[in-house]
Each structure stands twice: as C-alpha cells, then as structure tokens.
Amino acid sequence: MTKIVYVRGDATAPQGKGVKLIAHVCNDLGGWGKGFVLALSRRWPEPEARYRTWHRERAANDFGLGAVQFVQVSPYIWVVNMVGQRGMRTGSKGVPVRYDAIDTALGAVAGRAAELEASVHMPRIGCGLAGGTWSRIEPLLEQRLSIRGIDVTVYDHD
C-alpha cells in the first residue's frame, strides 16, 4: 500500500513523472463556476466544455452521481470530472457532498490509473464548496487507490 503524499502547491500543476490524473468533484446540476474548477478552466478549457456537454446530454449518457469523465488535456495529463455532489448549497438535506458517489467515482479512477500506470493528484476533494470532511474522504482514497499501489498526491493551495 502506498501512502498519500500531502504537498503545498497547485493541483493543476501536478508534480512528478509519468501520466497524471487530476481528480476533482463536480456537482450534479451542471454548474461550473466556483472553487477548484476555476483554476482548471484558467489552465485548460476542455474539462469545463466536456463537463457542460456531458450534463446537457445527460438523457443519453451516464451523467449522474458517481459517474466520471476523463478529459485528456496534454500527452501526460488527464482531468477527471467526478460527480460527487448533489446540488450546490447546504440546505435542509445537509451538505452537497455525497461520499458514496465519490467512493464509486474513485473506483473508476483507480481502474483508469492502473490501466495508464498513472499517479492521481487532487485538492482536498469534497471538502470545499461540497461541505465534506477530510476524515471521511481520506479513507476512501486509501481503500480505492493507495491499497492498489496507486500514488496519490493531495495539494493544499498556498
């Protein structure tokens, strides 16, 4: 089992050699405009464009909680749009994060990472606008990725 590595830095500029998957959590409403996605969009237009199309055409595809979309943005970097958030606001039904959906999505990420011999990079997914807690997310990373020997780097932005 590999350890999760924590670094200060920008998850849109992943460190290390080889193929890298940048994983992040999206909502199930098609909204893209706050949080980590802004940094992604500043660097690459493709993840936002593909996410919006995926949502718009959801009647004919797999879009929904737990679904993932892999968007290649350079020869060695892929952005992974993971639908792990119900809505965008905390309300009577609690916070938007859906841990089971993130767990399902991470299973798909693990499969693709193994296939590509890639490492996985991310901010503290599910803990910002989604309202989740890292103490619930970190074990999912360990169970889905680390236990399979997939290197995971978590970035805390300066």
C-alpha positions as YAML, in Angstrom:
chain: A
units: angstrom
residues:
- id: 1
  name: MET
  ca: [0.00, 0.00, 0.00]
- id: 2
  name: THR
  ca: [1.35, 3.42, -0.92]
- id: 3
  name: LYS
  ca: [0.98, 6.44, 1.32]
- id: 4
  name: ILE
  ca: [-0.94, 9.55, 0.40]
- id: 5
  name: VAL
  ca: [1.53, 12.42, -0.01]
- id: 6
  name: TYR
  ca: [0.50, 15.92, 1.06]
- id: 7
  name: VAL
  ca: [2.18, 18.94, -0.51]
- id: 8
  name: ARG
  ca: [1.71, 22.69, -0.68]
- id: 9
  name: GLY
  ca: [1.06, 23.77, -4.24]
- id: 10
  name: ASP
  ca: [-1.27, 23.85, -7.19]
- id: 11
  name: ALA
  ca: [-3.08, 20.64, -8.15]
- id: 12
  name: THR
  ca: [-3.36, 21.94, -11.73]
- id: 13
  name: ALA
  ca: [0.44, 21.70, -11.95]
- id: 14
  name: PRO
  ca: [0.93, 18.12, -10.71]
- id: 15
  name: GLN
  ca: [4.41, 17.09, -9.59]
- id: 16
  name: GLY
  ca: [6.33, 14.01, -10.66]
- id: 17
  name: LYS
  ca: [6.99, 11.98, -13.77]
- id: 18
  name: GLY
  ca: [4.69, 9.94, -15.96]
- id: 19
  name: VAL
  ca: [0.99, 10.08, -16.61]
- id: 20
  name: LYS
  ca: [-1.04, 12.05, -14.07]
- id: 21
  name: LEU
  ca: [-4.77, 12.12, -13.38]
- id: 22
  name: ILE
  ca: [-6.08, 15.30, -11.73]
- id: 23
  name: ALA
  ca: [-9.28, 14.29, -9.93]
- id: 24
  name: HIS
  ca: [-11.88, 16.73, -8.61]
- id: 25
  name: VAL
  ca: [-15.53, 16.73, -7.56]
- id: 26
  name: CYS
  ca: [-18.33, 18.25, -9.64]
- id: 27
  name: ASN
  ca: [-22.00, 18.79, -8.83]
- id: 28
  name: ASP
  ca: [-24.94, 17.05, -10.48]
- id: 29
  name: LEU
  ca: [-26.58, 20.29, -11.70]
- id: 30
  name: GLY
  ca: [-24.17, 21.19, -14.49]
- id: 31
  name: GLY
  ca: [-22.80, 24.16, -12.57]
- id: 32
  name: TRP
  ca: [-19.14, 25.05, -13.07]
- id: 33
  name: GLY
  ca: [-18.06, 28.41, -11.70]
- id: 34
  name: LYS
  ca: [-16.70, 28.30, -8.15]
- id: 35
  name: GLY
  ca: [-13.86, 26.63, -6.34]
- id: 36
  name: PHE
  ca: [-11.17, 24.43, -7.88]
- id: 37
  name: VAL
  ca: [-12.87, 24.35, -11.30]
- id: 38
  name: LEU
  ca: [-11.89, 27.99, -11.83]
- id: 39
  name: ALA
  ca: [-8.20, 27.03, -11.60]
- id: 40
  name: LEU
  ca: [-8.80, 24.16, -14.04]
- id: 41
  name: SER
  ca: [-10.55, 26.45, -16.53]
- id: 42
  name: ARG
  ca: [-7.74, 29.01, -16.35]
- id: 43
  name: ARG
  ca: [-5.29, 26.31, -17.41]
- id: 44
  name: TRP
  ca: [-7.40, 24.27, -19.86]
- id: 45
  name: PRO
  ca: [-10.80, 24.94, -21.48]
- id: 46
  name: GLU
  ca: [-11.54, 21.28, -22.31]
- id: 47
  name: PRO
  ca: [-12.63, 19.93, -18.87]
- id: 48
  name: GLU
  ca: [-15.35, 22.59, -18.49]
- id: 49
  name: ALA
  ca: [-16.55, 22.27, -22.08]
- id: 50
  name: ARG
  ca: [-16.73, 18.47, -21.85]
- id: 51
  name: TYR
  ca: [-18.48, 18.60, -18.43]
- id: 52
  name: ARG
  ca: [-21.11, 21.04, -19.71]
- id: 53
  name: THR
  ca: [-21.77, 18.88, -22.79]
- id: 54
  name: TRP
  ca: [-21.90, 15.73, -20.64]
- id: 55
  name: HIS
  ca: [-24.50, 17.37, -18.38]
- id: 56
  name: ARG
  ca: [-26.51, 18.88, -21.24]
- id: 57
  name: GLU
  ca: [-26.73, 15.48, -22.99]
- id: 58
  name: ARG
  ca: [-27.31, 13.53, -19.74]
- id: 59
  name: ALA
  ca: [-30.53, 11.91, -21.01]
- id: 60
  name: ALA
  ca: [-28.37, 9.91, -23.43]
- id: 61
  name: ASN
  ca: [-25.29, 9.18, -21.29]
- id: 62
  name: ASP
  ca: [-24.09, 8.09, -17.83]
- id: 63
  name: PHE
  ca: [-24.06, 11.54, -16.16]
- id: 64
  name: GLY
  ca: [-25.14, 11.31, -12.52]
- id: 65
  name: LEU
  ca: [-23.82, 10.82, -9.01]
- id: 66
  name: GLY
  ca: [-20.77, 8.55, -9.03]
- id: 67
  name: ALA
  ca: [-20.09, 8.99, -12.75]
- id: 68
  name: VAL
  ca: [-16.67, 10.02, -14.05]
- id: 69
  name: GLN
  ca: [-15.42, 11.71, -17.18]
- id: 70
  name: PHE
  ca: [-11.77, 11.53, -18.25]
- id: 71
  name: VAL
  ca: [-10.55, 14.52, -20.26]
- id: 72
  name: GLN
  ca: [-7.04, 14.39, -21.70]
- id: 73
  name: VAL
  ca: [-5.51, 17.89, -21.63]
- id: 74
  name: SER
  ca: [-1.92, 17.06, -22.59]
- id: 75
  name: PRO
  ca: [0.03, 13.93, -23.54]
- id: 76
  name: TYR
  ca: [0.64, 13.11, -19.86]
- id: 77
  name: ILE
  ca: [-2.21, 14.85, -18.00]
- id: 78
  name: TRP
  ca: [-5.88, 13.92, -17.72]
- id: 79
  name: VAL
  ca: [-8.53, 15.80, -15.74]
- id: 80
  name: VAL
  ca: [-11.14, 13.60, -14.08]
- id: 81
  name: ASN
  ca: [-14.57, 15.16, -13.59]
- id: 82
  name: MET
  ca: [-16.19, 13.12, -10.78]
- id: 83
  name: VAL
  ca: [-19.85, 13.76, -9.98]
- id: 84
  name: GLY
  ca: [-19.83, 13.56, -6.20]
- id: 85
  name: GLN
  ca: [-22.03, 16.41, -5.09]
- id: 86
  name: ARG
  ca: [-25.85, 16.67, -5.02]
- id: 87
  name: GLY
  ca: [-26.69, 20.27, -5.80]
- id: 88
  name: MET
  ca: [-24.54, 23.20, -4.80]
- id: 89
  name: ARG
  ca: [-25.84, 24.55, -1.49]
- id: 90
  name: THR
  ca: [-26.14, 23.34, 2.06]
- id: 91
  name: GLY
  ca: [-29.80, 23.21, 3.00]
- id: 92
  name: SER
  ca: [-32.42, 21.13, 4.75]
- id: 93
  name: LYS
  ca: [-30.94, 17.96, 3.23]
- id: 94
  name: GLY
  ca: [-27.47, 18.76, 4.59]
- id: 95
  name: VAL
  ca: [-24.24, 19.43, 2.73]
- id: 96
  name: PRO
  ca: [-23.93, 18.71, -1.02]
- id: 97
  name: VAL
  ca: [-21.12, 16.12, -0.75]
- id: 98
  name: ARG
  ca: [-22.13, 12.51, -1.42]
- id: 99
  name: TYR
  ca: [-19.45, 10.20, -0.04]
- id: 100
  name: ASP
  ca: [-20.90, 7.09, -1.70]
- id: 101
  name: ALA
  ca: [-20.76, 8.81, -5.09]
- id: 102
  name: ILE
  ca: [-17.15, 9.88, -4.52]
- id: 103
  name: ASP
  ca: [-16.31, 6.31, -3.49]
- id: 104
  name: THR
  ca: [-17.87, 4.93, -6.69]
- id: 105
  name: ALA
  ca: [-16.07, 7.53, -8.80]
- id: 106
  name: LEU
  ca: [-12.72, 6.76, -7.15]
- id: 107
  name: GLY
  ca: [-13.19, 3.11, -8.08]
- id: 108
  name: ALA
  ca: [-13.34, 4.14, -11.75]
- id: 109
  name: VAL
  ca: [-10.34, 6.45, -11.25]
- id: 110
  name: ALA
  ca: [-8.38, 3.54, -9.77]
- id: 111
  name: GLY
  ca: [-9.15, 1.39, -12.80]
- id: 112
  name: ARG
  ca: [-8.02, 4.05, -15.27]
- id: 113
  name: ALA
  ca: [-4.94, 4.93, -13.21]
- id: 114
  name: ALA
  ca: [-3.89, 1.26, -13.19]
- id: 115
  name: GLU
  ca: [-4.52, 0.99, -16.95]
- id: 116
  name: LEU
  ca: [-2.44, 4.11, -17.69]
- id: 117
  name: GLU
  ca: [0.15, 3.45, -14.94]
- id: 118
  name: ALA
  ca: [-0.73, 6.93, -13.70]
- id: 119
  name: SER
  ca: [-0.50, 8.74, -10.41]
- id: 120
  name: VAL
  ca: [-3.52, 10.61, -9.03]
- id: 121
  name: HIS
  ca: [-3.41, 14.27, -7.97]
- id: 122
  name: MET
  ca: [-6.11, 16.39, -6.34]
- id: 123
  name: PRO
  ca: [-7.01, 19.17, -3.98]
- id: 124
  name: ARG
  ca: [-8.86, 18.06, -0.82]
- id: 125
  name: ILE
  ca: [-11.83, 16.85, -2.85]
- id: 126
  name: GLY
  ca: [-15.31, 17.16, -1.42]
- id: 127
  name: CYS
  ca: [-14.19, 19.45, 1.41]
- id: 128
  name: GLY
  ca: [-14.59, 22.94, 0.00]
- id: 129
  name: LEU
  ca: [-17.90, 24.01, -1.50]
- id: 130
  name: ALA
  ca: [-19.26, 20.46, -1.19]
- id: 131
  name: GLY
  ca: [-19.05, 20.73, 2.62]
- id: 132
  name: GLY
  ca: [-17.47, 17.36, 3.32]
- id: 133
  name: THR
  ca: [-14.81, 16.44, 5.84]
- id: 134
  name: TRP
  ca: [-11.36, 15.12, 5.03]
- id: 135
  name: SER
  ca: [-11.66, 12.49, 7.76]
- id: 136
  name: ARG
  ca: [-14.40, 10.87, 5.61]
- id: 137
  name: ILE
  ca: [-12.62, 11.36, 2.25]
- id: 138
  name: GLU
  ca: [-9.10, 10.20, 3.12]
- id: 139
  name: PRO
  ca: [-10.17, 6.59, 3.93]
- id: 140
  name: LEU
  ca: [-11.89, 6.41, 0.52]
- id: 141
  name: LEU
  ca: [-8.60, 7.35, -1.16]
- id: 142
  name: GLU
  ca: [-6.79, 4.69, 0.86]
- id: 143
  name: GLN
  ca: [-9.38, 1.97, 0.11]
- id: 144
  name: ARG
  ca: [-9.74, 2.74, -3.60]
- id: 145
  name: LEU
  ca: [-6.27, 3.94, -4.62]
- id: 146
  name: SER
  ca: [-3.48, 3.51, -2.08]
- id: 147
  name: ILE
  ca: [-4.26, -0.14, -1.36]
- id: 148
  name: ARG
  ca: [-3.82, -0.83, -5.10]
- id: 149
  name: GLY
  ca: [-0.38, 0.81, -5.08]
- id: 150
  name: ILE
  ca: [-1.55, 3.94, -6.90]
- id: 151
  name: ASP
  ca: [0.40, 7.04, -5.89]
- id: 152
  name: VAL
  ca: [-1.84, 9.83, -4.61]
- id: 153
  name: THR
  ca: [-0.75, 13.44, -4.06]
- id: 154
  name: VAL
  ca: [-3.05, 15.88, -2.28]
- id: 155
  name: TYR
  ca: [-2.36, 19.57, -2.78]
- id: 156
  name: ASP
  ca: [-3.04, 22.27, -0.23]
- id: 157
  name: HIS
  ca: [-3.02, 25.58, -2.08]
- id: 158
  name: ASP
  ca: [-0.74, 28.29, -0.69]
...
